């Protein structure tokens, strides 16, 4: 059995002993994901798990070029623009009561220079959560990216998580925190780095003796951030940081950008 309900504290979905809370008023972020009453996400307004859209990670000094036109985005991670506008936007809730699926949208606009629509879908089962993002253009085409920034708790019930993944390469990171354009052999952590996984993102977090969480996505890039003691971030995304400039994916009125990620868990 599964159910969903909305409240002033967010939209809640439940499947078996898994419960999810989404806050459309706070950038359509997952504010809580519990399995058997155990919270998996770091708590707080900045945390949980938020969508990165219409760009992921840092954009160089907030500037990107579309053809002959250069655009300037607000700088919010000196000196760059980081993580898109979706996480700072109030989304509109579109969902079917009584189901374990929720759908949310927001309209692209200032400070993003193009019109369009972003849709995020959540589908919860007893053992998995699938998130889907779609970016649609209105009339003008534009480059865009989409992905997620989950803050998974490093320590749960006294157990520190380990991460297992096998990227094909690591994007060399410059002193400005942007990829240099060189692909290097993956290096040991701690990381605030982007990795290439051309067969799709596949990473596993394990809290020994407690829980295993597998993060998969057809996306070919993942940022891993584990420099803070409280959390480990595993961020599937449709392109690398600064990708609006280095690897633009054009969204057109007939060709939207769509991506997804699935988190699957099992008890140990």
GUMIVO-609383 format. One record per residue (C-alpha): residue number from 0; residue in one letter; z, y, x. Coordinates in Angstrom, 2 decimals. Layout:
R  num  residu  z  y  x
R  NUM  A  Z  Y  X
...
//
This chain:
R  num  residu  z  y  x
R  0  X  0.00  0.00  0.00
R  1  X  -0.66  3.53  1.16
R  2  X  0.05  6.95  -0.21
R  3  X  -0.35  10.65  0.51
R  4  X  1.51  13.71  -0.63
R  5  X  1.46  17.40  0.07
R  6  X  4.49  19.62  0.51
R  7  X  5.44  22.97  1.95
R  8  X  6.10  21.08  5.18
R  9  X  2.56  19.73  5.41
R  10  X  0.34  16.96  4.10
R  11  X  1.87  13.52  4.56
R  12  X  0.12  10.18  4.69
R  13  X  1.79  6.79  4.74
R  14  X  0.50  3.26  5.40
R  15  X  3.02  0.46  5.85
R  16  X  5.73  1.82  8.14
R  17  X  3.39  4.43  9.71
R  18  X  3.77  8.03  8.53
R  19  X  1.66  11.03  9.46
R  20  X  2.26  14.74  8.82
R  21  X  -0.60  17.25  9.12
R  22  X  -0.03  21.01  9.13
R  23  X  -3.20  22.75  7.91
R  24  X  -1.32  26.06  8.16
R  25  X  -0.76  25.47  11.88
R  26  X  -4.25  24.72  13.10
R  27  X  -4.58  21.41  11.27
R  28  X  -2.42  19.74  13.89
R  29  X  -0.60  16.45  13.52
R  30  X  3.02  17.60  13.65
R  31  X  4.45  14.08  13.43
R  32  X  3.37  10.47  13.75
R  33  X  6.07  7.86  13.30
R  34  X  5.82  4.08  13.45
R  35  X  8.82  2.24  12.06
R  36  X  10.70  5.54  12.13
R  37  X  9.95  6.12  15.84
R  38  X  8.29  9.45  16.65
R  39  X  5.33  9.22  19.05
R  40  X  4.52  12.93  19.48
R  41  X  6.35  15.75  21.21
R  42  X  7.82  18.08  18.61
R  43  X  7.42  21.87  18.41
R  44  X  4.94  24.48  17.18
R  45  X  2.71  24.17  20.26
R  46  X  2.77  20.40  20.39
R  47  X  2.09  17.40  18.15
R  48  X  -1.67  16.93  18.36
R  49  X  -4.17  19.70  17.71
R  50  X  -7.98  19.83  17.46
R  51  X  -9.94  21.59  20.18
R  52  X  -12.92  23.25  18.52
R  53  X  -15.47  24.86  18.88
R  54  X  -14.78  24.39  22.60
R  55  X  -12.49  22.19  24.68
R  56  X  -10.31  23.15  27.61
R  57  X  -11.08  26.29  29.59
R  58  X  -14.18  28.47  29.28
R  59  X  -14.81  30.51  32.43
R  60  X  -13.24  33.96  31.92
R  61  X  -13.99  33.50  28.21
R  62  X  -17.71  34.01  28.79
R  63  X  -20.58  31.75  27.82
R  64  X  -24.30  32.28  27.50
R  65  X  -26.54  31.19  24.65
R  66  X  -30.09  31.81  25.79
R  67  X  -30.33  35.42  26.94
R  68  X  -27.15  36.47  25.10
R  69  X  -23.75  36.41  26.79
R  70  X  -20.68  36.16  24.59
R  71  X  -17.09  37.10  25.37
R  72  X  -14.22  35.10  23.88
R  73  X  -10.59  36.28  23.89
R  74  X  -8.79  35.31  27.09
R  75  X  -5.64  33.33  26.26
R  76  X  -5.05  31.34  29.46
R  77  X  -5.43  33.96  32.16
R  78  X  -8.20  34.38  33.19
R  79  X  -9.90  31.91  30.82
R  80  X  -10.29  31.15  27.10
R  81  X  -8.74  27.78  26.28
R  82  X  -8.88  25.10  23.57
R  83  X  -10.96  26.83  20.88
R  84  X  -10.01  28.72  17.74
R  85  X  -9.24  25.82  15.40
R  86  X  -5.63  25.38  16.56
R  87  X  -4.82  29.02  15.63
R  88  X  -6.49  28.93  12.20
R  89  X  -5.26  28.10  8.70
R  90  X  -7.40  25.23  7.40
R  91  X  -8.25  24.46  3.80
R  92  X  -6.99  21.15  2.44
R  93  X  -9.53  18.90  0.72
R  94  X  -8.13  15.45  -0.04
R  95  X  -7.84  12.80  -2.74
R  96  X  -4.18  12.41  -3.88
R  97  X  -2.84  8.88  -3.69
R  98  X  -5.01  7.83  -0.76
R  99  X  -4.31  7.43  2.95
R  100  X  -7.11  9.81  3.91
R  101  X  -6.96  13.59  4.18
R  102  X  -9.83  16.04  4.72
R  103  X  -9.55  19.64  5.94
R  104  X  -12.06  22.41  6.69
R  105  X  -12.25  25.88  8.14
R  106  X  -15.11  28.35  8.40
R  107  X  -16.18  29.46  11.85
R  108  X  -16.21  33.21  12.42
R  109  X  -14.70  35.92  14.62
R  110  X  -13.79  35.72  17.41
R  111  X  -16.34  32.88  17.55
R  112  X  -19.73  34.63  17.39
R  113  X  -21.43  32.17  15.00
R  114  X  -21.02  31.06  11.41
R  115  X  -20.43  27.44  10.58
R  116  X  -18.04  24.89  9.13
R  117  X  -15.58  22.56  10.84
R  118  X  -14.32  19.45  9.04
R  119  X  -11.50  17.20  10.19
R  120  X  -10.78  13.84  8.54
R  121  X  -7.64  11.72  8.98
R  122  X  -7.63  8.02  8.05
R  123  X  -4.34  6.13  8.43
R  124  X  -3.74  2.37  8.31
R  125  X  -0.66  0.30  9.10
R  126  X  -1.74  -0.03  12.73
R  127  X  -4.13  2.85  13.49
R  128  X  -5.08  6.48  12.95
R  129  X  -8.70  7.62  13.09
R  130  X  -9.50  11.32  13.43
R  131  X  -13.02  12.68  12.97
R  132  X  -14.34  16.16  13.69
R  133  X  -17.66  17.63  12.57
R  134  X  -19.08  21.04  13.50
R  135  X  -21.91  22.34  11.32
R  136  X  -24.06  25.41  11.93
R  137  X  -24.80  27.83  9.11
R  138  X  -28.11  29.48  9.97
R  139  X  -28.02  30.12  13.73
R  140  X  -27.76  27.31  16.25
R  141  X  -25.03  27.46  18.89
R  142  X  -23.42  25.42  21.69
R  143  X  -20.10  23.79  20.81
R  144  X  -17.55  21.14  21.76
R  145  X  -14.91  19.20  19.86
R  146  X  -11.93  17.06  20.82
R  147  X  -8.18  16.55  20.50
R  148  X  -5.10  17.49  22.48
R  149  X  -2.28  15.06  21.62
R  150  X  1.15  15.41  23.27
R  151  X  2.47  11.85  23.37
R  152  X  6.15  11.54  24.22
R  153  X  6.61  10.28  27.75
R  154  X  10.01  8.76  27.02
R  155  X  10.79  6.84  23.83
R  156  X  14.15  5.13  23.42
R  157  X  14.79  5.30  27.15
R  158  X  11.43  3.86  28.15
R  159  X  8.90  5.90  30.13
R  160  X  5.25  5.38  29.24
R  161  X  2.68  4.17  31.73
R  162  X  -1.03  4.97  31.39
R  163  X  -3.90  2.59  32.06
R  164  X  -7.53  3.72  32.11
R  165  X  -10.56  3.14  34.32
R  166  X  -12.79  6.22  34.51
R  167  X  -16.14  6.12  36.27
R  168  X  -15.47  9.44  37.98
R  169  X  -13.19  12.45  38.13
R  170  X  -14.50  15.98  37.74
R  171  X  -13.43  17.81  40.90
R  172  X  -11.15  20.67  39.85
R  173  X  -11.36  23.99  41.62
R  174  X  -8.55  26.46  42.29
R  175  X  -9.56  28.20  39.05
R  176  X  -8.81  24.96  37.11
R  177  X  -12.51  24.58  36.22
R  178  X  -14.72  21.66  37.28
R  179  X  -16.70  22.49  40.41
R  180  X  -19.67  20.39  39.30
R  181  X  -18.90  17.62  41.81
R  182  X  -17.99  14.15  40.61
R  183  X  -15.47  12.39  42.82
R  184  X  -13.69  9.02  42.89
R  185  X  -10.63  9.08  40.61
R  186  X  -7.51  10.17  42.45
R  187  X  -3.86  9.29  41.80
R  188  X  -1.88  11.51  39.44
R  189  X  -0.13  13.59  38.37
R  190  X  -3.17  15.04  36.63
R  191  X  -4.48  18.05  34.83
R  192  X  -7.99  16.71  35.22
R  193  X  -11.13  15.66  33.42
R  194  X  -12.58  12.17  33.83
R  195  X  -15.93  10.66  32.87
R  196  X  -16.06  7.47  30.81
R  197  X  -19.75  6.98  29.97
R  198  X  -19.08  3.90  27.82
R  199  X  -16.54  5.80  25.74
R  200  X  -12.94  6.83  26.21
R  201  X  -10.50  3.92  26.43
R  202  X  -6.94  4.51  27.60
R  203  X  -3.66  2.74  26.88
R  204  X  -0.13  4.11  26.92
R  205  X  2.63  1.50  27.16
R  206  X  6.33  1.99  26.56
R  207  X  7.60  -1.29  28.10
R  208  X  9.17  -3.66  25.62
R  209  X  8.60  -1.23  22.77
R  210  X  5.04  -0.14  21.92
R  211  X  1.46  -0.10  23.15
R  212  X  -0.85  2.72  22.05
R  213  X  -4.59  2.52  22.70
R  214  X  -6.71  5.70  22.52
R  215  X  -10.45  5.11  22.09
R  216  X  -13.39  7.39  21.34
R  217  X  -17.18  7.37  21.64
R  218  X  -16.77  10.64  23.54
R  219  X  -17.57  10.34  27.23
R  220  X  -14.97  12.72  28.67
R  221  X  -11.19  12.66  28.65
R  222  X  -8.66  15.10  30.08
R  223  X  -5.36  13.60  31.17
R  224  X  -2.44  15.97  31.57
R  225  X  0.87  14.51  32.72
R  226  X  2.38  17.29  34.84
R  227  X  5.25  17.89  32.38
R  228  X  8.19  15.46  32.20
R  229  X  8.27  15.51  28.39
R  230  X  4.79  14.27  27.52
R  231  X  1.50  12.67  28.50
R  232  X  -1.70  14.14  27.04
R  233  X  -4.81  11.99  26.68
R  234  X  -7.57  14.24  25.33
R  235  X  -10.94  12.76  24.27
R  236  X  -13.59  15.47  24.08
R  237  X  -17.32  15.81  23.63
R  238  X  -17.86  17.55  26.96
R  239  X  -16.03  18.67  30.11
R  240  X  -14.02  21.90  30.46
R  241  X  -16.33  24.92  30.68
R  242  X  -18.98  22.77  29.06
R  243  X  -20.28  25.66  26.96
R  244  X  -21.73  26.88  30.25
R  245  X  -22.36  23.72  32.24
R  246  X  -23.30  21.11  29.64
R  247  X  -24.02  22.84  26.32
R  248  X  -24.45  20.65  23.24
R  249  X  -26.51  22.59  20.73
R  250  X  -25.40  22.43  17.10
R  251  X  -28.20  23.20  14.65
R  252  X  -28.34  23.41  10.85
R  253  X  -29.86  19.91  10.78
R  254  X  -27.94  18.39  13.72
R  255  X  -24.14  18.79  13.50
R  256  X  -21.76  17.80  16.27
R  257  X  -19.63  14.81  15.25
R  258  X  -16.98  12.97  17.23
R  259  X  -14.00  10.75  16.55
R  260  X  -10.99  9.08  18.14
R  261  X  -8.82  6.16  17.08
R  262  X  -5.23  5.54  18.06
R  263  X  -4.22  1.89  17.60
R  264  X  -0.68  0.61  18.14
R  265  X  1.18  -2.65  18.38
R  266  X  4.79  -3.51  18.96
R  267  X  5.77  -5.34  22.13
//
